[in-house]
Structure formats: structure tokens, C-alpha cells
Amino acid sequence: MKQAFIKLHIAIILAGFTGIFGKLITVNEGLLSWYRISLAGILMLLILAATKKLERISVGEFMRTSLAGLFLGLHWIFFYGSIKYSNISVGVVCFSLVGFFTAIFSPLINRKRFVLSELLLSVLTLLGIALIFSFDSRYRVGIGLGVVSSALGSLFTISNERLAHSFKSETATVYALIGGAIALTPLMPVYFYFFPVATLVPSWADVGYLLLLAFFCTVVLYMLQTQVLQRISAFTVNLSLNLEPVYTIILAILIYHENKELRWSFYLGLGLIILSVALQMLQVMRAHRNAATGPAALSNQ
């Protein structure tokens, strides 16, 4: 369990850079997301082929991974749209609602009972978001896109949790990326019809940023996340990923001086989000300790 939490924290740090790349890369959110998922799929396919770890799966299994990949690609489009229509800090804080949507979607999809503690912790996160934006209405479009992004991100993680129990982490990740790129491609002409772009070819600087984003913040990140989901629930992973705004906001302040755009309500709301993460981590660690000491206590009787 300790190793799983270490991997989760590394994934959170890598995730913290995704918002920064979203600001650095000049192409629009749709093209950025398509390049990211396509490049990441190709890179991982080459890595697994070179190391002879690429496994074959059936058509039905590929369709399952493709659905998860489609959720991922759509999540990225709305996530980067939120950043480009507002700023980095607003986009990543909206991402914190993933835990809220997971607490609702996961029991419905997996046909399980709702967990009261998960709902209460998610409401705490929701209150943090509401506090931030009840006092600041400058970024309504970005906020709306961020909320949709969070819902799609939740569906991806729930789907990824199911894949983690059926495939190795690298197998689930590579086919989700490839399937997501294939599923997203026929949707792009529709997207460009409503949001036309001057060129489909990124600049050399954007190519460099896209490669870094695709490898470190996609291939490495999602392989770690899939491994973590074998030991930790989707709700805990999503709620822990709420720490991503902390890293990203610090970077955004250092690089783009976004602290000049943020008000006191932003930091107070962010404090509530961090509190919800801390409470969830304590709950998980307490449950793990009880599970570890329970059998030992029985054997000593």
C-alpha cells in the first residue's frame, strides 16, 4: 500500500505540469488533445514493442479500452478549453470536482451502494469550488468547461479501474490511448467546423512541448495511475489527485504570476479542497491499519 501511495504522489506531480503545458502550447484545445493522445499512443506502442511487452487483445477488449480512451480525450478537450477560456488556476481547481462526480457515478455504474463518507467529502470539495466562484464570475465559460471536464475525467477513471483488474497497466494504457485517438479522429472535423483553426500543423516549439506532455505527463503518468488503481479505489485516486491544483497553481504563480488575478476566496476554497483530501487520506490509512492489525490480533488469541 505504501508503494502505491508513492506512485500516486509521483503521478500527481506529473499531472501538475499538464496545465502549464496547456498554457504553453498555442494550438487550440481540440487539436492539442488530439495530438497528445495520438503521440502518447504511438510512443507507448513503440516502447512496448521494443521491450517485447506488447500484448494482443481481442476486438471486444479493444472496444472496452477505446471507450475509456474516448472519455480521456474528451476530458482533455474540455480541460484545456477551461484553461484557455480562463486561466491555469481556474482550470485545475475545477478538476477537483472529479471526486464529487466519482462518488455519484461509481456506485451507479458498478451497482454498489453509495458511501456516505465519500459523498460528504465530495460535498466539502464542492463547497470549496462554490466559495471560489461565488465571489468571482469573470471566468464563467472556463468554469462551465471545467465542470464538464471533471465529469468526463471521472468516467475515464472508473473505466480505467475496471481495466486495471483485467489487464496489465501498460496493456490497458496503450490500448486506451490508441483506441481513444481512433475514436476521437472522426469527431475532429465536426469540432473544427464549430471552432475553425488557421493551421493543423503546430510550430516547432509546440512540437517539443507536445512530446514532453505526451511522454512524461501521459505515458508515464497513466501507467502509474493504472498500477495504483490495482491497490487503491478510483474514488481515493481521484480525490488525491485534487492535490494537483496545489502544484499547478504554484507553478502558474511562479511562471505566469497568476496570483495577481486571484482573490482571497480562491485560497479559502482551495483550503477546503485540501482539507477534503487530507481527511480522505487519513480515513484510508486508518482502514488499512485496522485491516493489517485485525488478523494479527486474532492469531494471538
C-alpha positions as CSV (number, residue, x, y, z in Angstrom):
1,M,0.0,0.0,0.0
2,K,2.9,2.4,0.8
3,Q,4.4,1.9,-2.6
4,A,1.0,2.5,-4.2
5,F,0.7,5.9,-2.4
6,I,4.3,6.8,-3.5
7,K,3.4,6.1,-7.1
8,L,0.2,8.1,-6.8
9,H,2.1,11.1,-5.5
10,I,4.6,11.0,-8.4
11,A,1.6,10.8,-10.8
12,I,0.1,13.9,-9.1
13,I,3.3,15.8,-9.5
14,L,3.4,14.9,-13.2
15,A,-0.3,15.9,-13.5
16,G,0.6,19.3,-12.1
17,F,2.5,20.1,-15.2
18,T,-0.3,19.3,-17.6
19,G,-2.0,22.7,-17.0
20,I,1.3,24.5,-17.6
21,F,1.8,22.8,-21.0
22,G,-1.8,23.7,-21.8
23,K,-0.9,27.3,-21.5
24,L,2.5,27.0,-23.3
25,I,1.1,25.1,-26.3
26,T,-0.5,27.6,-28.7
27,V,-2.8,25.3,-30.7
28,N,-6.4,25.2,-29.6
29,E,-7.8,22.7,-27.1
30,G,-9.2,20.2,-29.6
31,L,-6.0,20.0,-31.7
32,L,-3.9,19.9,-28.5
33,S,-5.8,17.0,-27.1
34,W,-5.8,15.0,-30.4
35,Y,-2.0,15.4,-30.8
36,R,-1.5,14.5,-27.1
37,I,-3.4,11.2,-27.2
38,S,-2.1,10.3,-30.6
39,L,1.6,11.0,-29.8
40,A,1.2,9.3,-26.4
41,G,-0.3,6.2,-28.0
42,I,2.4,6.0,-30.6
43,L,5.2,6.5,-28.1
44,M,3.9,3.8,-25.8
45,L,3.3,1.4,-28.6
46,L,6.9,1.8,-29.7
47,I,8.2,1.4,-26.2
48,L,6.2,-1.8,-25.6
49,A,7.1,-3.2,-29.0
50,A,10.8,-2.6,-28.4
51,T,10.8,-4.2,-24.9
52,K,8.6,-7.1,-26.2
53,K,5.8,-6.3,-23.6
54,L,3.1,-5.5,-26.2
55,E,0.2,-8.0,-25.6
56,R,-2.5,-8.8,-28.1
57,I,-6.2,-8.4,-27.0
58,S,-9.5,-9.3,-28.6
59,V,-11.7,-6.9,-30.6
60,G,-14.2,-6.8,-27.7
61,E,-11.4,-6.0,-25.2
62,F,-10.1,-3.3,-27.6
63,M,-13.6,-1.7,-27.7
64,R,-13.6,-1.6,-23.9
65,T,-10.2,0.2,-23.7
66,S,-11.3,2.5,-26.6
67,L,-14.3,3.7,-24.6
68,A,-12.0,4.6,-21.7
69,G,-9.7,6.4,-24.2
70,L,-12.6,8.4,-25.7
71,F,-13.6,9.6,-22.2
72,L,-9.9,10.6,-21.7
73,G,-9.7,12.5,-25.0
74,L,-13.0,14.4,-24.4
75,H,-11.9,15.1,-20.8
76,W,-8.7,16.8,-22.2
77,I,-10.6,18.9,-24.7
78,F,-12.8,20.4,-22.0
79,F,-9.9,20.7,-19.5
80,Y,-7.7,22.6,-21.9
81,G,-10.7,24.6,-23.0
82,S,-11.3,25.6,-19.4
83,I,-7.6,26.8,-19.1
84,K,-7.7,28.7,-22.4
85,Y,-11.0,30.4,-21.7
86,S,-10.0,31.4,-18.1
87,N,-6.5,30.6,-16.7
88,I,-4.5,27.7,-15.4
89,S,-5.6,28.1,-11.7
90,V,-9.3,28.1,-12.6
91,G,-8.9,25.1,-14.9
92,V,-7.1,22.9,-12.4
93,V,-9.3,23.8,-9.5
94,C,-12.4,22.8,-11.5
95,F,-10.7,19.5,-12.0
96,S,-11.1,18.9,-8.2
97,L,-14.8,18.1,-8.9
98,V,-13.7,14.7,-10.3
99,G,-14.0,13.3,-6.8
100,F,-17.6,14.6,-6.5
101,F,-18.7,13.0,-9.8
102,T,-16.9,9.8,-8.9
103,A,-18.8,9.5,-5.6
104,I,-22.0,9.7,-7.7
105,F,-21.1,7.8,-10.9
106,S,-19.2,4.9,-9.5
107,P,-22.0,3.4,-7.3
108,L,-24.4,3.8,-10.2
109,I,-22.1,2.2,-12.8
110,N,-20.8,-0.5,-10.6
111,R,-24.2,-1.1,-9.0
112,K,-23.0,-0.6,-5.5
113,R,-24.4,1.3,-2.5
114,F,-23.5,5.0,-2.1
115,V,-20.8,5.6,0.5
116,L,-21.9,8.4,2.9
117,S,-18.3,9.4,3.8
118,E,-17.3,9.7,0.1
119,L,-20.4,11.9,-0.5
120,L,-19.6,14.1,2.5
121,L,-16.0,14.6,1.5
122,S,-17.1,15.4,-2.1
123,V,-19.5,18.0,-0.8
124,L,-16.6,19.6,1.0
125,T,-14.8,19.8,-2.3
126,L,-17.9,21.2,-3.9
127,L,-18.2,23.9,-1.2
128,G,-14.6,24.9,-1.9
129,I,-15.4,25.3,-5.6
130,A,-18.6,27.2,-4.9
131,L,-16.8,29.5,-2.5
132,I,-14.1,30.3,-5.1
133,F,-16.5,31.2,-7.8
134,S,-19.4,32.7,-5.9
135,F,-17.2,35.8,-5.4
136,D,-15.6,35.7,-8.9
137,S,-17.8,35.5,-12.0
138,R,-15.1,36.6,-14.5
139,Y,-14.5,33.0,-15.8
140,R,-18.0,31.6,-16.3
141,V,-17.2,29.9,-19.6
142,G,-14.0,28.4,-18.3
143,I,-15.8,27.2,-15.2
144,G,-18.5,25.5,-17.2
145,L,-16.0,23.7,-19.4
146,G,-14.1,22.7,-16.3
147,V,-17.2,21.1,-14.7
148,V,-17.8,19.0,-17.9
149,S,-14.2,18.1,-17.9
150,S,-14.4,16.8,-14.4
151,A,-17.5,14.6,-15.2
152,L,-15.7,13.1,-18.2
153,G,-12.5,12.6,-16.1
154,S,-14.5,10.7,-13.5
155,L,-15.9,8.4,-16.2
156,F,-12.4,7.7,-17.5
157,T,-11.0,6.8,-14.1
158,I,-14.0,4.5,-13.3
159,S,-13.5,2.8,-16.7
160,N,-9.7,2.6,-16.1
161,E,-10.3,1.0,-12.7
162,R,-12.2,-1.8,-14.4
163,L,-9.5,-2.3,-17.0
164,A,-6.9,-2.4,-14.2
165,H,-8.4,-5.7,-12.9
166,S,-8.4,-7.3,-16.4
167,F,-5.1,-6.1,-18.0
168,K,-1.6,-5.2,-17.1
169,S,-1.1,-1.5,-16.6
170,E,0.9,-0.9,-19.7
171,T,-1.6,-3.0,-21.8
172,A,-4.6,-1.1,-20.5
173,T,-2.9,2.3,-21.1
174,V,-1.5,1.7,-24.6
175,Y,-4.8,0.4,-26.0
176,A,-6.8,3.1,-24.2
177,L,-4.6,5.8,-25.8
178,I,-4.7,4.2,-29.3
179,G,-8.4,3.5,-29.1
180,G,-9.1,7.0,-27.8
181,A,-7.1,8.5,-30.7
182,I,-9.0,6.4,-33.2
183,A,-12.4,7.3,-31.6
184,L,-11.6,11.0,-31.4
185,T,-10.4,11.3,-35.0
186,P,-13.8,11.2,-36.8
187,L,-15.1,13.8,-34.3
188,M,-12.4,16.3,-35.1
189,P,-13.9,17.6,-38.4
190,V,-17.1,18.4,-36.5
191,Y,-15.1,20.2,-33.9
192,F,-13.2,22.2,-36.5
193,Y,-16.5,23.2,-38.1
194,F,-17.6,25.0,-35.0
195,F,-14.1,26.0,-33.9
196,P,-12.0,26.6,-37.0
197,V,-8.2,26.8,-36.9
198,A,-5.8,28.6,-39.2
199,T,-3.5,25.6,-39.4
200,L,-3.4,21.9,-38.3
201,V,0.4,21.9,-38.1
202,P,1.9,23.0,-34.8
203,S,5.1,25.1,-34.5
204,W,8.4,23.6,-33.7
205,A,8.1,24.9,-30.1
206,D,4.7,23.3,-29.8
207,V,6.0,20.0,-31.1
208,G,8.7,19.9,-28.4
209,Y,6.1,20.7,-25.7
210,L,3.7,18.1,-27.1
211,L,6.3,15.4,-27.0
212,L,7.2,16.2,-23.3
213,L,3.5,16.3,-22.5
214,A,2.8,13.1,-24.3
215,F,5.6,11.1,-22.7
216,F,6.0,12.3,-19.1
217,C,2.5,13.7,-18.4
218,T,0.7,11.0,-20.3
219,V,2.5,7.7,-20.8
220,V,4.4,7.7,-17.5
221,L,1.5,9.3,-15.6
222,Y,-1.3,6.9,-16.7
223,M,0.9,3.8,-16.3
224,L,1.5,4.9,-12.7
225,Q,-2.2,5.6,-12.2
226,T,-3.3,2.3,-13.6
227,Q,-0.8,0.5,-11.3
228,V,-2.2,2.4,-8.3
229,L,-5.8,1.5,-9.2
230,Q,-4.9,-2.1,-8.6
231,R,-4.5,-1.3,-4.9
232,I,-6.5,1.9,-4.3
233,S,-10.1,2.7,-5.2
234,A,-11.0,5.1,-8.0
235,F,-12.6,7.5,-5.5
236,T,-9.4,7.7,-3.4
237,V,-7.2,8.2,-6.6
238,N,-9.5,10.9,-7.9
239,L,-9.7,12.7,-4.5
240,S,-6.0,12.5,-4.0
241,L,-5.5,14.0,-7.5
242,N,-7.2,17.1,-6.1
243,L,-3.7,18.0,-4.8
244,E,-2.8,18.6,-8.5
245,P,-4.1,22.2,-8.2
246,V,-1.6,22.9,-5.4
247,Y,1.4,22.0,-7.6
248,T,0.0,23.6,-10.8
249,I,-1.1,26.8,-9.0
250,I,2.4,27.2,-7.5
251,L,3.9,26.8,-11.0
252,A,1.4,29.2,-12.5
253,I,2.2,31.8,-9.9
254,L,6.0,31.4,-10.5
255,I,5.8,31.4,-14.3
256,Y,2.7,33.5,-15.1
257,H,2.2,35.5,-11.9
258,E,-1.4,34.4,-11.7
259,N,-1.6,35.3,-8.1
260,K,-2.3,38.9,-9.3
261,E,-5.6,37.5,-10.7
262,L,-6.7,35.5,-7.7
263,R,-8.8,36.8,-4.8
264,W,-9.0,35.7,-1.1
265,S,-12.0,33.5,-1.8
266,F,-9.8,31.4,-4.2
267,Y,-7.3,30.5,-1.5
268,L,-10.1,29.8,1.1
269,G,-11.9,27.5,-1.3
270,L,-8.6,25.8,-2.1
271,G,-8.1,25.2,1.6
272,L,-11.4,23.3,1.8
273,I,-10.3,21.2,-1.1
274,I,-7.0,20.3,0.5
275,L,-8.9,19.5,3.8
276,S,-11.1,17.0,2.0
277,V,-8.1,15.3,0.5
278,A,-6.4,15.1,3.9
279,L,-9.5,13.7,5.6
280,Q,-9.8,11.0,2.9
281,M,-6.2,10.0,3.2
282,L,-6.5,9.7,7.0
283,Q,-9.6,7.5,6.5
284,V,-7.9,5.2,4.0
285,M,-4.7,4.9,6.2
286,R,-6.8,4.1,9.3
287,A,-8.8,1.5,7.5
288,H,-5.6,-0.1,6.2
289,R,-4.1,-0.2,9.7
290,N,-7.2,-1.8,11.0
291,A,-7.1,-4.4,8.2
292,A,-3.4,-5.1,8.9
293,T,-3.8,-5.4,12.7
294,G,-7.1,-7.3,12.7
295,P,-5.7,-10.8,11.5
296,A,-2.7,-10.5,13.8
297,A,-4.8,-9.8,16.8
298,L,-7.0,-12.8,16.1
299,S,-4.0,-15.1,15.6
300,N,-2.6,-14.1,19.0
301,Q,-5.8,-15.1,20.9
